[in-house]
């Protein structure tokens, strides 16, 4: 068997203790700054989500407005063509009357 030796066990326990102490030192040195940065990032992500939602709503409203304008424009165009067709028909009738006279 390849059982670890007593010196390996001691050195490994020493490394774990050193790692714990380094984690504690790291927490003391930069822990507060990291928490503030994380809070700011979370706040920015929240604000970004709100902006995305607002933009999505505005785009939906704009699309509905464009659809409404397109429908109104098509209706106006149809009425204008009908009026033009009526005018052409009237003009055609007047030309016939003039030619008969």
C-alpha positions in Angstrom: 0.0 0.0 0.0 1.0 3.6 -0.5 0.0 5.0 2.8 1.2 8.6 3.4 4.1 9.0 5.7 3.9 10.9 9.0 5.9 13.7 7.6 3.6 14.0 4.6 0.5 14.1 6.9 2.2 16.9 9.0 3.2 18.9 6.0 -0.3 18.6 4.6 -1.9 19.7 7.9 0.5 22.6 8.0 -0.5 23.7 4.4 -4.2 23.5 5.3 -3.5 25.7 8.4 -1.5 28.1 6.3 -4.2 28.2 3.7 -6.8 29.0 6.3 -4.6 31.8 7.7 -4.1 33.2 4.2 -7.9 33.1 3.6 -8.3 35.0 6.9 -5.7 37.6 5.9 -7.2 37.9 2.4 -10.7 38.4 4.0 -9.3 41.2 6.3 -7.5 42.9 3.5 -10.0 42.8 0.6 -13.1 41.2 2.0 -15.0 44.5 2.5 -14.0 45.9 -0.9 -15.1 42.7 -2.6 -18.5 42.8 -0.8 -18.9 46.4 -1.9 -18.0 45.6 -5.5 -20.4 42.6 -5.5 -23.2 44.8 -4.2 -22.5 47.4 -6.9 -22.5 44.8 -9.6 -25.8 43.4 -8.3 -27.2 46.9 -8.3 -26.0 47.5 -11.8 -27.5 44.2 -13.0 -30.8 45.1 -11.4 -30.8 48.5 -13.1 -29.9 46.9 -16.4 -32.8 44.5 -16.1 -35.1 47.5 -15.5 -33.8 49.4 -18.5 -34.2 46.3 -20.7 -37.8 45.9 -19.5 -38.5 49.6 -20.1 -37.0 49.5 -23.6 -39.0 46.4 -24.4 -42.2 48.1 -23.4 -41.3 51.2 -25.4 -40.5 49.1 -28.5 -43.8 47.3 -28.2 -45.7 50.6 -27.9 -43.7 52.0 -30.9 -44.5 48.9 -33.0 -48.2 49.2 -32.2 -48.1 52.9 -33.1 -46.4 52.1 -36.4 -48.9 49.4 -37.2 -51.7 51.9 -36.5 -50.2 54.6 -38.7 -49.7 52.0 -41.5 -53.3 51.0 -41.3 -54.4 54.6 -41.3 -52.1 55.4 -44.2 -53.5 52.4 -46.2 -57.0 53.6 -45.5 -56.2 57.2 -46.6 -54.5 55.9 -49.7 -57.6 53.8 -50.6 -59.9 56.8 -50.2 -57.6 59.0 -52.3 -57.5 56.4 -55.1 -61.3 56.1 -55.0 -61.6 59.9 -55.2 -59.2 60.0 -58.1 -61.0 57.2 -59.9 -64.3 59.1 -59.4 -62.7 62.3 -60.8 -61.3 60.4 -63.8 -64.7 58.9 -64.4 -66.3 62.4 -64.2 -63.7 63.8 -66.5 -64.2 61.0 -69.0 -68.0 61.7 -69.0 -67.4 65.4 -69.6 -65.1 64.6 -72.5 -67.8 62.4 -74.0 -70.4 65.1 -73.7 -68.1 67.7 -75.2 -67.3 65.3 -78.1 -71.0 64.8 -78.9 -71.8 68.4 -79.0 
